[in-house]
Structure formats: C-alpha cells, structure tokens
Amino acid sequence: MDIDVDDKQFAEWIGEILRCDFSEEEDHYSYVFSHDDRYTFKLEKDKLESSLTELRSYTEISDTVISNGSEYEVLVREEGPFFRFRPRDNDCVVEVEDNENKLAYRLIRPSTIFCLYLIHKASLIGEARELSRPMPLRRMYEQWTEEELCVLDLIKRVIGGRLTLHLKSTVNKSNQEFERFSSAFLFNLTYNTDSALVPQRDFEELLRSNRITRSRRFNLEELDPPRRYYLPDLIHHYQLAVGTENPMLEYISYYHIAEHFFESVFNDELIDKVKSTITHPDFSYKRKKDISSLIKDIGKSIKMRDESMTFNEQEGLRLSLIKFVDIDELVDKIRSYDEHLLEHYKTNTVSFAGGVTVNLESDDRDLCFKHLAGRIYKTRNAIVHSKESEKTKYTPFRDDQKLVKEVPLIRFVAEQIIFSTSQLA
C-alpha cells in the first residue's frame, strides 16, 4: 500500500482523533487530554513505526477492504433497531475456526492496522478527526487511564461504533476467495442471529454524521425551545431517515417528505392554469375549439387509471421543489457539508439510475429545477423498482457508494420542505 506520509503525521492525526494536545519526545509521542491534563497517554515511536510498516505490506482492495494474502479485513455495519454485536474486553465479538478451509474468522473492533488505514483514508478526503464520534470524553478518558490502555488501543475505542470481519488463513488466498468466504460468513451470522451484518461499501459514509453535526448544535446546553410547528408525518419520515445508516432507506424516507405534497401542489398548479386559460381574452366558452384545447391540455396532465385520476409524479416533484426549495440556500448547505458535491452533481450522472446532471449554481433556475427533479425522481425509481428487466435499478450494497453521494442532496431538500411548510408556534 502506497502511503507517502511520515510517522509523525500519523501521530498528529491520532491526537486530533483523541481530542488530545500532541507533543513529540525523544522516543515517544505524548497525548494530553485537552480538558484535563491528568489524563496523559504515550505512544512509543518504534511501535507506531512497526505498525505502519505492516500496513504498507497490505493491499487496498476497496475503500473498506484490505488484505495481505493471508489476512483479510472488511468494515461491516449492523442493520436493524437493535445492536447485538458488542465487542468484549479483548475487542472481539465472535471467533470461529474453519479447519477444513484453514481459516479463522473474527468479528472485532477494527484492528490496529485497519484503524491506521482508516485514519489515512480520512486524511485524503477530509479530516481524520471526523472518524471519531461525539461521546462523553472525560468519563471515557478516566476509564482508559485506569485500564492503562495503549494509544493504538485507544483509537479503536474512539473510532466508535465500527466493526470489522477479520479473516486469517494459514495458506495464501486470492481476494476473490476471501470475499466469498466473508460474504458467506456474514450470511450465516445474519441467518442465525436475525440481525443483519453487511459490508460497509463506501468509506465516505463513515464521515457523513460528523459532517452534518459540524453545522448543527451538538451541545445540548445551547438547544432552544421550538419556535415552529411541523407536520407530524414529515417529522416521522425525517426521524426514520436520520435514524438509519442504510442509504437506501434514508433516501426513500427523505423522498417521502417531498412526495407528501405532490398531489396538492400539482392540483393547485392545474387549477391556476385552467383559471388563467378561461379568463384570458382569447378564450371563449362558446367556441368548441377553445373548449377542446382546454380539455386536451388537462388530459395531458392527468390520466384515468382504475377509475381514479393519476398525474405525472416527476412534474409534481418539480412543482414542489419550485414552491418550497430555495436553490441558493440548498447550494450553501451542500457547500458547507462537502464542497466537492456541487461539482459532482454538475458533471456526474447517477449511473445506476440514469439520472441527469444538475448545475445547482446555474442562472437558469427553470432548467435547474427541471434537472434537479429528474435526478431525484429517477434515483428514487431505480431504488423502488428492481425487476430483472429494468435497465436502471439499484442493487443494495453494490451501488451504495454511488447512492450515498445523493443522500445529502435529498436530505437538504427535505429539510427545506419541512421548514417551508411549518407554522409559527
């Protein structure tokens, strides 16, 4: 693995993750907890050097998988309302030996090598500090001081809520073989425990939560009482979206917030269009041609299906976006979250959905809303429709890396809709 960074830089990144003041001594690095200097930790230089030397011997298979031929480690996440897989004191959840295939399986906290790999990845696309999750630091550091944990063990605790599946073979195996065995093992766990463990395909998913909290109030002491009332249905969809780490469920939940208004906004637009037509000086209810033209226009907008009227949902989405979404504010939110996403939406389609590109900074707002609606709607369709014959469809896990980039867009749209439809308390 090509890692063109010296040991000291890694030591500094570790200090950022630990929220510690960093200093270099002759034979070790020192870390002092910023809020209480009673808690001091050391990292021997030769220990960090040997760990980084070992990391360089690995190959990066994907964003969240590394291997050196005899060992294979993949980042996994647990899906569902209950978290059943909790690491024990030795950082391990499950250990299974397969003597026939000469394999050992361990579901663990990320190994030291994998933690260093994650730190390096985070430094390339963001800040290493974003790997750590908010937590009651003082209490945790007091506990770790009592346990006399090594700094390299500390980062396993601070990079919280993560698990990896580690496979070790007594004979070299190909990456394809390791992937087959790891997939089969995760299925066995899911089948026997009724709790889904799935590979974490996209590294950027790990950073999403902290990117959001950077612009929100995490300090509960600063929380204000609500000044507005919000529609309960929208709140429920929003809470479901925020509460899941599954990008598919997250996307659909945010989409439901926009979908809530499709019919009413579409009907209002149609009524206004009819009013405008029949009150125009060129229109006469006595001319059959005028009446026929009006009927034809209405017919283009709505269809009869099973004795009920249907309408163009993509058009309903476009009209909802025009009514509730401020593009300038949307751009500011996206730029604050990840400034690279604006260029991504401008130059990249959603490959599994066939969604169009959208230039949110364009001066042509009509075209901007049209393309934004098209991108969101086609992404939603690809997620919902999964027939074998479908040319564009979302495949769980395989397409997560692409879908996760679309989630911030629909999230910030949904939040604007919630705010726009709220009332003062």
C-alpha positions, 0 to 999 in steps of 0.5 A: 500500500502506497502511503507517502506520509511520515510517522509523525503525521500519523501521530498528529492525526491520532491526537486530533482523533483523541481530542488530545494536545500532541507533543513529540519526545525523544522516543515517544509521542505524548497525548494530553487530554485537552480538558484535563491534563491528568489524563496523559497517554504515550505512544512509543515511536518504534511501535507506531513505526512497526505498525505502519510498516505492516500496513504498507505490506497490505493491499487496498482492495476497496475503500473498506477492504484490505488484505495481505494474502493471508489476512483479510479485513472488511468494515461491516455495519449492523442493520436493524433497531437493535445492536447485538454485536458488542465487542468484549474486553479483548475487542472481539465479538465472535471467533470461529475456526474453519479447519477444513478451509484453514481459516479463522474468522473474527468479528472485532473492533477494527484492528490496529492496522485497519484503524491506521488505514482508516485514519489515512483514508480520512486524511485524503478526503477530509479530516481524520478527526471526523472518524471519531464520534461525539461521546462523553470524553472525560468519563471515557478518558478516566476509564482508559487511564485506569485500564492503562490502555495503549494509544493504538488501543485507544483509537479503536475505542474512539473510532466508535461504533465500527466493526470489522470481519477479520479473516486469517488463513494459514495458506495464501488466498486470492481476494476473490476467495476471501470475499466469498468466504466473508460474504458467506460468513456474514450470511450465516451470522445474519441467518442465525442471529436475525440481525443483519451484518453487511459490508460497509461499501463506501468509506465516505459514509463513515464521515457523513454524521460528523459532517452534518453535526459540524453545522448543527448544535451538538451541545445540548446546553445551547438547544432552544425551545421550538419556535415552529410547528411541523407536520407530524408525518414529515417529522416521522419520515425525517426521524426514520431517515436520520435514524438509519445508516442504510442509504437506501432507506434514508433516501426513500424516507427523505423522498417521502417528505417531498412526495407528501405534497405532490398531489396538492401542489400539482392540483393547485398548479392545474387549477391556476392554469385552467383559471388563467386559460378561461379568463384570458381574452382569447378564450371563449366558452362558446367556441368548441375549439377553445373548449377542446384545447382546454380539455386536451391540455388537462388530459395531458396532465392527468390520466384515468387509471382504475377509475381514479385520476393519476398525474405525472409524479416527476412534474409534481416533484418539480412543482414542489421543489419550485414552491418550497426549495430555495436553490441558493440556500440548498447550494450553501448547505451542500457547500458547507457539508462537502464542497466537492458535491456541487461539482459532482452533481454538475458533471456526474450522472447517477449511473445506476439510475440514469439520472441527469446532471444538475448545475445547482449554481446555474442562472437558469433556475427553470432548467435547474429545477427541471434537472434537479427533479429528474435526478431525484425522481429517477434515483428514487425509481431505480431504488423502488423498482428492481425487476430483472428487466429494468435497465436502471435499478439499484442493487443494495450494497453494490451501488451504495457508494454511488447512492450515498453521494445523493443522500445529502442532496435529498436530505437538504431538500427535505429539510427545506420542505419541512421548514417551508411548510411549518407554522409559527408556534 
